[in-house]
Amino acid sequence: MDLTFSDAEEAFRTECRSWLEANVPESPLPSGDTREGFAAHLEWERALFGARLAVVSWPTEYGGRGASLWEWLIFEEEYYRVGAPQRVTQNGIFLLAPSLFEFGTQDQRNRYLLPMAAGTETWCQGWSEPDAGSDLAGIQSRATRDEAAGGWRLSGQKTWTTRGAFCTHLFGLFRSDPDAERHRGLTYFLVPLDAAGITVRGFGRLDGDEGFAEVFFDDTLVVDDAVLGEVHQGWSVAMATAGSERGLTLRSPGRFLATARRLVDLWREHGADPLLADEVTRAVIDAEAYQLQTLAAVTRLARGEQPGADASLTKVFWSELDVRLHELAVRILGPDAERADEAWAKGYQFALAGPVYAGTNEIQRNVIAERVLGLPRR
Ligand SMILES: Cc1cc2nc3c(=O)[nH]c(=O)nc-3n(C[C@H](O)[C@H](O)[C@H](O)COP(=O)(O)OP(=O)(O)OC[C@H]3O[C@@H](n4cnc5c(N)ncnc54)[C@H](O)[C@@H]3O)c2cc1C
């Protein structure tokens, strides 16, 4: 592995750094998991799009620059280094878009990618249901073909839909063949949330923000072109989307390197307790190890290898690293942490959700055992 960046890559880094330093909002935006904060974040993301920095690795016709994965990693590093706002467009840009590039028709790419990059259409993820979380193949929401209307009728309920109350669109899995084996009878749909028969009900998270929604479908008609990939083959499309969530795109190393640097600053500001020095050092080393591991993964992708079940290893690593970084910060801040530093306290609460969302870490460990290590199921 060659860890030196080319002159062109360094020039790209300089461009990103100067634009971000000049444009990142001076004071933190309100939480993107509130209606007001979501709108403020979208305004920021539209400025990013104006600078052609919203989706650097996408082709130019969809608002990108055709940047390499290395350049994308450089952008991410610079983004988190300056403390830029969280990306409320992430479910579309980081999760759905890679699947649209892989499975979408040309018409679907033309229809959805540019508004997604520009932040004029925003996407939420409709997997979980009241009785289907870890056991995703157990979903009950139905898609029934309506020949007369020339489309599909959707019915059922999704839950835990992040920012569902604020988004314009949902991508999700529906059972299209109730007689097929569980994983086979599912279809992946792209649904406008203003379609007739859809009710979206936002609800609060542990921290009080309206970050979640329940989405109800009551005989909602969607057109044939709302199907991503093949009818009844939604499971493999969904697994590609989940691979992006667990693996490369959702949590780039820049995020953890920046948190580790903030942790070192916090430790110094609070008297550099020598009893915590080893743990702070370990946190920095782990963030750097994650960066190296990601560079290795990108090298494999650049050679044409497909990301596979090892995305589960990545997910376990970044989610547990995030918990360790924040737990340490809370210990440094002491018993008054929650009042002393809202950013760390909120970050800590959210870090605790990392081992749950994107598929729980228990499930990831099952995947690693069976599909990476080849251990028997029982
Ligand atoms: C912050 C956050 C954001 C989320 N955003 C979204 C979203 O946008 N869209 C969406 O669709 N969902 C979302 N989710 C839901 C998330 O995908 C589910 O919470 C997750 O898949 C677990 O499902 P569950 O909550 O039903 O738990 P369950 O599946 O009921 O699991 C309960 C516990 O049992 C364990 N368990 C279950 N089965 C096994 C097994 N076979 N082996 C070992 N242990 C097992 C689990 O690991 C867990 O600890 C979000 C969740 C969180 C926390």
PDBQT file of the ligand as one rigid body, heavy atoms in Angstrom, charges set to zero:
ROOT
HETATM    1  C1  LIG A 401     -30.453   5.565  16.112  1.00  0.00    +0.000 C 
HETATM    2  C2  LIG A 401     -31.213   4.548  15.325  1.00  0.00    +0.000 A 
HETATM    3  C3  LIG A 401     -31.614   4.854  14.034  1.00  0.00    +0.000 A 
HETATM    4  C4  LIG A 401     -32.339   3.925  13.292  1.00  0.00    +0.000 A 
HETATM    5  N1  LIG A 401     -32.774   4.292  12.039  1.00  0.00    +0.000 NA
HETATM    6  C5  LIG A 401     -33.495   3.418  11.313  1.00  0.00    +0.000 A 
HETATM    7  C6  LIG A 401     -33.981   3.799  10.005  1.00  0.00    +0.000 A 
HETATM    8  O1  LIG A 401     -33.742   4.915   9.540  1.00  0.00    +0.000 OA
HETATM    9  N2  LIG A 401     -34.707   2.906   9.318  1.00  0.00    +0.000 N 
HETATM   10  C7  LIG A 401     -34.977   1.662   9.788  1.00  0.00    +0.000 A 
HETATM   11  O2  LIG A 401     -35.616   0.892   9.083  1.00  0.00    +0.000 OA
HETATM   12  N3  LIG A 401     -34.560   1.274  11.028  1.00  0.00    +0.000 NA
HETATM   13  C8  LIG A 401     -33.831   2.131  11.790  1.00  0.00    +0.000 A 
HETATM   14  N4  LIG A 401     -33.398   1.769  13.051  1.00  0.00    +0.000 N 
HETATM   15  C9  LIG A 401     -33.823   0.485  13.608  1.00  0.00    +0.000 C 
HETATM   16  C10 LIG A 401     -32.718  -0.548  13.662  1.00  0.00    +0.000 C 
HETATM   17  O3  LIG A 401     -32.405  -1.022  12.376  1.00  0.00    +0.000 OA
HETATM   18  C11 LIG A 401     -33.196  -1.670  14.581  1.00  0.00    +0.000 C 
HETATM   19  O4  LIG A 401     -33.312  -1.128  15.903  1.00  0.00    +0.000 OA
HETATM   20  C12 LIG A 401     -32.233  -2.843  14.616  1.00  0.00    +0.000 C 
HETATM   21  O5  LIG A 401     -32.190  -3.496  13.378  1.00  0.00    +0.000 OA
HETATM   22  C13 LIG A 401     -32.609  -3.873  15.716  1.00  0.00    +0.000 C 
HETATM   23  O6  LIG A 401     -33.932  -4.250  15.587  1.00  0.00    +0.000 OA
HETATM   24  P1  LIG A 401     -34.932  -4.169  16.848  1.00  0.00    +0.000 P 
HETATM   25  O7  LIG A 401     -34.812  -2.813  17.451  1.00  0.00    +0.000 OA
HETATM   26  O8  LIG A 401     -36.256  -4.641  16.399  1.00  0.00    +0.000 OA
HETATM   27  O9  LIG A 401     -34.307  -5.174  17.911  1.00  0.00    +0.000 OA
HETATM   28  P2  LIG A 401     -34.499  -6.759  17.952  1.00  0.00    +0.000 P 
HETATM   29  O10 LIG A 401     -34.303  -7.316  16.586  1.00  0.00    +0.000 OA
HETATM   30  O11 LIG A 401     -35.774  -7.067  18.653  1.00  0.00    +0.000 OA
HETATM   31  O12 LIG A 401     -33.273  -7.202  18.847  1.00  0.00    +0.000 OA
HETATM   32  C14 LIG A 401     -33.289  -7.102  20.271  1.00  0.00    +0.000 C 
HETATM   33  C15 LIG A 401     -31.967  -7.640  20.791  1.00  0.00    +0.000 C 
HETATM   34  O13 LIG A 401     -31.870  -9.051  20.471  1.00  0.00    +0.000 OA
HETATM   35  C16 LIG A 401     -30.650  -9.311  19.763  1.00  0.00    +0.000 C 
HETATM   36  N5  LIG A 401     -30.881 -10.331  18.734  1.00  0.00    +0.000 N 
HETATM   37  C17 LIG A 401     -31.934 -10.419  17.880  1.00  0.00    +0.000 A 
HETATM   38  N6  LIG A 401     -31.782 -11.482  17.069  1.00  0.00    +0.000 NA
HETATM   39  C18 LIG A 401     -30.602 -12.087  17.406  1.00  0.00    +0.000 A 
HETATM   40  C19 LIG A 401     -29.868 -13.219  16.915  1.00  0.00    +0.000 A 
HETATM   41  N7  LIG A 401     -30.324 -13.962  15.905  1.00  0.00    +0.000 N 
HETATM   42  N8  LIG A 401     -28.677 -13.501  17.501  1.00  0.00    +0.000 NA
HETATM   43  C20 LIG A 401     -28.177 -12.753  18.516  1.00  0.00    +0.000 A 
HETATM   44  N9  LIG A 401     -28.835 -11.668  19.035  1.00  0.00    +0.000 NA
HETATM   45  C21 LIG A 401     -30.017 -11.326  18.467  1.00  0.00    +0.000 A 
HETATM   46  C22 LIG A 401     -30.312  -7.974  19.090  1.00  0.00    +0.000 C 
HETATM   47  O14 LIG A 401     -28.932  -7.885  18.806  1.00  0.00    +0.000 OA
HETATM   48  C23 LIG A 401     -30.753  -6.976  20.162  1.00  0.00    +0.000 C 
HETATM   49  O15 LIG A 401     -29.759  -6.833  21.130  1.00  0.00    +0.000 OA
HETATM   50  C24 LIG A 401     -32.674   2.661  13.831  1.00  0.00    +0.000 A 
HETATM   51  C25 LIG A 401     -32.248   2.345  15.128  1.00  0.00    +0.000 A 
HETATM   52  C26 LIG A 401     -31.542   3.268  15.883  1.00  0.00    +0.000 A 
HETATM   53  C27 LIG A 401     -31.118   2.910  17.275  1.00  0.00    +0.000 C 
ENDROOT
TORSDOF 0
